[in-house]
Amino acid sequence: MQRLLSVPFLLFLMQVAALPVQAGPVLCSSSLEVGEPGTAPVEVTVCEPVQSTSELVTQRFFTWTAPYARGVDLMHQITDLFGVALGGTDGNRWMGLGFPDQTIIWDSSAIHNTTAALLEQQSPAIPWRTMDLPNGFSAGLSGSVPGTAPLW
């Protein structure tokens, strides 16, 4: 009787099944890249997960401390007493040693850095320059400034 599945193939299937699965929006981009000399260009597609701004800020806000509802249970009361920081949106990720006042400072630093990075992404690298607007002080009362009506 012939074996239907070989051992290396079973190992491959077990490795593929053990890979983490991530659900959510994905952004894919394709480009043509040079292949081997004498061959046609090759189309390469790269896909990366996309995270919304609100998800990013929520994740960073609860980096070091848990949300209030999860942070007042008995386990968090004991860990706060001994200076153990449990963070994450579920409040079950061990973050290190830090009392609640320290973890609040660490969370605010994470929010500050995230906000600065988001503002940097929104602003263009080259600032917009516009022509100055004419004003009434560039000529006397008898002269007129282009684009304005006389003052009397």
Secondary structure, 3 states (H helix, E strand, C coil): CCCCCCHHHHHHHHHHHHCCCCCCCEEEEEEEECCCCCCCCEEEEEEEECCCHHHHHHHHHCCCCCCHHHHCCHHHHHHHHCCEEEECCCCCEEEEECCHHHHHHHHHHHHHHHHHHHHHHHCCCCCCCCCCCCCHHHCCCCCCCCCCCCCC
